[in-house]
Amino acid sequence: MLAANSRAHVDCVSRVLKNADRLPQAPVPPLILDSWRRSMELYRLDPASEQGPRILSQALLNECRERSELFLRIAGDAVARLHEQVREADYCVLLTDAQGRTIDYRVESTIRTDCRKAGLYLGTCWSEGEEGTCGVAAVLTTKAPVTVHKRDHFRAAFIGLTCSAAPVFDPFGELLGVLDVSALRSPDDRRSQHLIRQLVEQTAREIENAFFMHSAQGHWVMRAHGTPGYVESQPDYLLAWDADGRLQAMNSLTRQRLMQRLGRLPAHIGELFDQAQLRRVSNASAQRLPGLGELYGRVSAPQRKPPVEPLLQGLDRRIEQHLRLATRVKDCNLAVLVQGETGTGKEVFARQLHQQSKRGNGPFVTLNCAAIPENLIESELFGYVAGAFTGASSKGMQGLVHQADGGTLFLDEIGDMPLSLQTRLLRVLAEGEVAPLGAARRQRVDIQVICATHRDLAARVEQGQFREDLYFRLANARFALPALREREDRLGLIHQLLAEEADACGVSVALADDALQALLEYRWPGNLRQLRQVLRYACAVNEGGQLRLLDLPEEVRGQEVGRVTSEASCPARQRLLDALIRHRWKPAEAAQALGISRATLYRRVHEHRIEMPRMKG
């Protein structure tokens, strides 16, 4: 039976939707009203539902976090700072991916349990189609900052929450995810959330700008603002362009303001500023910029050497020896093939190899052959001229091969390159020339190639899936990176990564013996990438400062840890009970949420002496 406040909310939603066209002014903002209407009419959701949000299984959560690894790493510091600003007022901070799935969160241990019951937890899914009107869903729909306050929520389960959220975009205008600050209790007046929303918007911009600077390595970069003192700390404009002046990236505020000013997005920096004068703008201090209104800015030259990832500077002698030998090979203009399982650090190895080679001051350009649709790889690699095909940019596009001129082209997962493109790549390598799609003339390029794959290329050659002549040209020198389970510096890597992830989460943790033993014994099919994700998850869910076995995902624990000693205080029992209650005692759904089989769920229900409604006796 619904509580009185839930019944009142359901009555309000029904009344407003029924009479919205006749009311002089709806009791909720238009954005909320539109979302209520979609929730009811399009998604057929029940406003009376008091069930919490769907929670991803551990396996799916790990997969989502792995896909967002760079986003999580760049956003970590800003998310921790935001939580420091709001934690004393009992707010928690959530970061979701572009589908509204929570991939990171920060919350005080004193309210962690209550937040989890309310759905403010890792792995919760906040799309409008599943949960109706809520902060994250509103941002996913509108691509703009929003506050969804208490009874603005569509479903009764969330009417006690207040949520202020903002989008985070990448330098190409695509949504990376949503930053959300929520509280279980707050004043009824939505204006009480004004400051919180400002903090969320400001932090979202900080993350965007940090992501921009990471993506703009190797390009000219401008920071600009209408006030000189804000150029460095809070730039409104961030633009990056290549050696030919073609704009390669810009932050979302720049996109918004250029669309307002020009009605379009320019393709060349010369459309905005006098390039001859721009070359005289120093990076040392903010100066008046030539053109585009009253702006002050700084212009920095390409940063050719990004920071070195420390994971390959460990104690494993095989990796150090491989790096020394590969550098000698590469400096003799031979291609290098890096082999190893997924997550062993092949791209990190390639970056360090490039930086230590004679081409270290040249560009390092990457293409993941498995991550780009087959019909787009050709244009990505070789570029195209204006009008080369339907939908092509009117300015054309420079391909990655040309961008790598004078430096290194890194082709990740080369084993997944389509056969039709292997012939063109072979010709580029043999002749040192490239022809963009639609171009009549070929252009000279000076590149060296590093390839990586987790596949057996020799076997793919025998199966007719990889050209033999390309294989012999690429595999002049082959280096196999050891899997994490085979590395002799495994213990040091665990402690190193734990320190990094704890710092990113803004916590201080010590590793308990049982947790360390499980980490050392696990086989790590996802290698270093999986280890980082597991430690980040453990830091996020840990309470009390000591990272215990129960904080690790189930597949890493590898044993039953929930045997009953004191049933009432057992965390594993409580986790199981929470899942069952959240999913209305439906075993299949609860098991899926926990990432276990239904048989395992029944076994644990029996072990923890939980009495399910349909299992009495």
CORZIUR-V812384 format. One line per field, one symbol per residue. ss: DSSP state (H for helix, E for strand, C for the rest). phi: phi as a letter, one per 20 degrees, with the letter a starting at -180 (. if undefined). burial: I if it has 9 or more other C-alpha atoms within 8 Angstrom, else O. Layout:
ss: ???
phi: ???
burial: ???
This chain:
ss: CCCHHHHHHHHHHHHHHHHCCCCCCCCCCHHHHHHHHHHHHHCCCCCCCCCCCCECCHHHHHHHHHHCHHHHHHHHHHHHHHHHHHHHHCEEEEEEECCCEEEEEECCCCCHHHHHHCCCCCCEECCHHHHCCCHHHHHHHHCCCEEEEHHHCCCHHHCCCEEEEEEEECCCCCEEEEEEEEECCCCCCHHHHHHHHHHHHHHHHHHHHHHHHHHCCCCEEEEEECCHHHCCCCCCEEEEECCCCEEEEECHHHHHHHHHHHCCCCCEHHHCCCHHHHCCCCCCCCEECCCCCCCEEEEECCCCCCCCCHHHCCCCHHHHHHHHHHHHHHCCCCCEEEECCCCCCHHHHHHHHHHHCCCCCCCEEEEECCCCCHHHHHHHHHEECCCCCCCCCCCCEECHHHHCCCCEEEEECHHHCCHHHHHHHHHHHHHCEECCECCCCCEECCCEEEEEECCCHHHHHHCCCCCHHHHHHHCCEEEECCCHHHCCCHHHHHHHHHHHHHHHHCCCCEECHHHHHHHHHCCCCCHHHHHHHHHHHHHHHCCCCEECHHHCCHHHHCCCCCCCCCHHHCHHHHHHHHHHHHCCCCHHHHHHHHCCCHHHHHHHHHHCCCCCCCCCC
phi: .ffgffffffffgfffffdgfeffbffcgggffffgfffeeeeledfefdffffdffgfffgfffffdgfgffffgfffffffffdffemeddccdefdnefdbbcbfffdgfffffeneafnfdcfffedmfbgffffgeelbfbdddlffffegfdfeeccdbbfcdefdnefercdcdccfcaffffffeffgfffffffgfffgfffgfffegncfcddbbfcgfdgeebffdcccbefenffdabffffgfffffedmadfdcfffdcffffffefeefbfcfeeolmecdaccdfgefdfgefffededffffffgfffffffffemdfcdddrfgnenfffgffffffeefegeefdddbefeedggfdfffffdmbegmfbfnfffembffffffegnccdddelffefggfeffffgffffdmccdggneedecfcdcddddbadeeffffffemdbffffgffeegbdcdeffgfdfedgffffffffffffffemcccdefffffffffefelfelfffgfffffffffefcnndfdgffeggfefmafddgfdcgfdffffffffgffffdlmegffffffemcffffffffgffeleeegdcfn
burial: OOOOOIIOIIOOIOOIIOOOOOOOOIOOOOOIIOIIIIIIOOIOIOIIOOOIIOIIIIOOIIOIIIOIIOIIOIIIIIIIIIIOOIIOOIIIIIIIIIOIIIIIIIIIOOIIOOIIIIIIIIIIIIIIOIIIIIIIIIIIOOIOIIIIIIIIIIIIIIIIIIIIIIIIIIIOIOIIIIIIIIIIOOOOOOOOIOOIIOIIIOIIIIIIIIIIOOOIIIIIIIIIIOOIOIIOOOIIIIIIIIOOIIIOIIIIOIIOOIIOOOOOOOOIIOOIIIOOOIOOIIOOOIIOIOIOOOIIIIIIOIOIOOOOOOOIOIOIOOIIOIIOOIIIIIIOOIIIIIIIIOIIIIIIIIIIIIIIIOIIIIIIIIIIIIOOOOOOIIIIIIIIIIIIOOOIOOOIIIIIIIIIIIIIIIIIIIIOIOIOIIIOOIIIOOOIIIIIIOIOOIOOIIIIIIIIIIOOIOOIIOOOOIIOOIIOOIIIIIIOIIIIIOIOIIOOIIOOIIOOIIIIIIIOIOIIOOIIOIIOOIOIOIIIIIIIIIIIIIIIOIOOIIIIIIIIIOOIIOOOOIOOOOOOOIOIIIOIIIIIOIIOIOIOOIIIIIIIOIOOIIOIIOIIOOOOOOOOO
